[in-house]
Amino acid sequence: MSVIYVLLAISITVAVVFFIAFVFSVKSGQYDDTYTPSVRMLFEDEVIKDKDKSNSNKKEIKQTKSTNQ
C-alpha cells in the first residue's frame, strides 16, 4: 500500500514539473506563431473580394426584388 503513496507523490511531482515547464515556455514565446501572419497577409485580399462579391450579389438580388414589385 505504501508503494501507491510513493507512486502518487512521484506522479504529482512530475505533473507539476511539466506544468511549470509549459507555463515557462508559453511566457518565453515558444508557441508564438510568426509564420501565419505573413502568409495571411498575402491571401487576405482574395477573402475580402469573395465577401464583397457575395455582398454585391445580395444587393443586386434585393434591388431586383424591389424593382419587380
Distance bins in CASP14 RR format, pairs under 12 A and 6 or more apart:
PFRMAT RR
TARGET T0000
AUTHOR 0000-0000-0000
RMODE 2
METHOD distances of the structure
MODEL  1
1 7 0 0 0 0 0 1 0 0 0 0 0
1 8 0 0 0 0 0 1 0 0 0 0 0
2 8 0 0 0 0 0 1 0 0 0 0 0
2 9 0 0 0 0 0 1 0 0 0 0 0
3 9 0 0 0 0 0 1 0 0 0 0 0
3 10 0 0 0 0 0 1 0 0 0 0 0
4 10 0 0 0 0 0 1 0 0 0 0 0
4 11 0 0 0 0 0 1 0 0 0 0 0
5 11 0 0 0 0 0 1 0 0 0 0 0
5 12 0 0 0 0 0 1 0 0 0 0 0
6 12 0 0 0 0 0 1 0 0 0 0 0
6 13 0 0 0 0 0 1 0 0 0 0 0
7 13 0 0 0 0 0 1 0 0 0 0 0
7 14 0 0 0 0 0 1 0 0 0 0 0
8 14 0 0 0 0 0 1 0 0 0 0 0
8 15 0 0 0 0 0 1 0 0 0 0 0
9 15 0 0 0 0 0 1 0 0 0 0 0
9 16 0 0 0 0 0 1 0 0 0 0 0
10 16 0 0 0 0 0 1 0 0 0 0 0
10 17 0 0 0 0 0 1 0 0 0 0 0
11 17 0 0 0 0 0 1 0 0 0 0 0
11 18 0 0 0 0 0 1 0 0 0 0 0
12 18 0 0 0 0 0 1 0 0 0 0 0
12 19 0 0 0 0 0 1 0 0 0 0 0
13 19 0 0 0 0 0 1 0 0 0 0 0
13 20 0 0 0 0 0 1 0 0 0 0 0
14 20 0 0 0 0 0 1 0 0 0 0 0
14 21 0 0 0 0 0 1 0 0 0 0 0
15 21 0 0 0 0 0 1 0 0 0 0 0
15 22 0 0 0 0 0 1 0 0 0 0 0
16 22 0 0 0 0 0 1 0 0 0 0 0
16 23 0 0 0 0 0 1 0 0 0 0 0
17 23 0 0 0 0 0 1 0 0 0 0 0
17 24 0 0 0 0 0 1 0 0 0 0 0
18 24 0 0 0 0 0 1 0 0 0 0 0
18 25 0 0 0 0 0 1 0 0 0 0 0
19 25 0 0 0 0 0 1 0 0 0 0 0
19 26 0 0 0 0 0 1 0 0 0 0 0
20 26 0 0 0 0 0 1 0 0 0 0 0
20 27 0 0 0 0 0 1 0 0 0 0 0
21 27 0 0 0 0 0 1 0 0 0 0 0
21 28 0 0 0 0 0 1 0 0 0 0 0
21 30 0 0 0 0 1 0 0 0 0 0 0
22 28 0 0 0 0 0 1 0 0 0 0 0
22 29 0 0 0 0 0 1 0 0 0 0 0
22 30 0 0 0 0 1 0 0 0 0 0 0
22 31 0 0 0 0 1 0 0 0 0 0 0
23 29 0 0 0 0 0 1 0 0 0 0 0
23 30 0 0 0 0 0 1 0 0 0 0 0
23 31 0 0 0 0 0 1 0 0 0 0 0
24 30 0 0 0 0 1 0 0 0 0 0 0
24 31 0 0 0 0 0 1 0 0 0 0 0
25 31 1 0 0 1 0 0 0 0 0 0 0
25 32 0 0 0 0 0 1 0 0 0 0 0
26 32 0 0 0 0 1 0 0 0 0 0 0
33 39 0 0 0 0 0 1 0 0 0 0 0
33 40 0 0 0 0 0 1 0 0 0 0 0
34 40 0 0 0 0 0 1 0 0 0 0 0
35 41 0 0 0 0 0 1 0 0 0 0 0
35 42 0 0 0 0 0 1 0 0 0 0 0
36 42 0 0 0 0 0 1 0 0 0 0 0
36 43 0 0 0 0 0 1 0 0 0 0 0
36 44 0 0 0 0 0 1 0 0 0 0 0
37 43 0 0 0 0 0 1 0 0 0 0 0
37 44 0 0 0 0 0 1 0 0 0 0 0
38 44 0 0 0 0 0 1 0 0 0 0 0
40 46 0 0 0 0 0 1 0 0 0 0 0
40 47 0 0 0 0 1 0 0 0 0 0 0
40 48 0 0 0 0 0 1 0 0 0 0 0
41 47 0 0 0 0 0 1 0 0 0 0 0
43 49 0 0 0 0 0 1 0 0 0 0 0
43 50 0 0 0 0 0 1 0 0 0 0 0
44 50 0 0 0 0 0 1 0 0 0 0 0
44 51 0 0 0 0 0 1 0 0 0 0 0
45 51 0 0 0 0 0 1 0 0 0 0 0
45 52 0 0 0 0 0 1 0 0 0 0 0
46 52 0 0 0 0 0 1 0 0 0 0 0
46 53 0 0 0 0 0 1 0 0 0 0 0
47 53 0 0 0 0 0 1 0 0 0 0 0
47 54 0 0 0 0 0 1 0 0 0 0 0
48 54 0 0 0 0 0 1 0 0 0 0 0
48 55 0 0 0 0 0 1 0 0 0 0 0
49 55 0 0 0 0 0 1 0 0 0 0 0
49 56 0 0 0 0 0 1 0 0 0 0 0
50 56 0 0 0 0 0 1 0 0 0 0 0
50 57 0 0 0 0 0 1 0 0 0 0 0
51 57 0 0 0 0 0 1 0 0 0 0 0
51 58 0 0 0 0 0 1 0 0 0 0 0
52 58 0 0 0 0 0 1 0 0 0 0 0
52 59 0 0 0 0 0 1 0 0 0 0 0
53 59 0 0 0 0 0 1 0 0 0 0 0
53 60 0 0 0 0 0 1 0 0 0 0 0
54 60 0 0 0 0 0 1 0 0 0 0 0
54 61 0 0 0 0 0 1 0 0 0 0 0
55 61 0 0 0 0 0 1 0 0 0 0 0
55 62 0 0 0 0 0 1 0 0 0 0 0
56 62 0 0 0 0 0 1 0 0 0 0 0
56 63 0 0 0 0 0 1 0 0 0 0 0
57 63 0 0 0 0 0 1 0 0 0 0 0
57 64 0 0 0 0 0 1 0 0 0 0 0
58 64 0 0 0 0 0 1 0 0 0 0 0
58 65 0 0 0 0 0 1 0 0 0 0 0
59 65 0 0 0 0 0 1 0 0 0 0 0
59 66 0 0 0 0 0 1 0 0 0 0 0
60 66 0 0 0 0 0 1 0 0 0 0 0
60 67 0 0 0 0 0 1 0 0 0 0 0
61 67 0 0 0 0 0 1 0 0 0 0 0
61 68 0 0 0 0 0 1 0 0 0 0 0
62 68 0 0 0 0 0 1 0 0 0 0 0
62 69 0 0 0 0 0 1 0 0 0 0 0
63 69 0 0 0 0 0 1 0 0 0 0 0
END
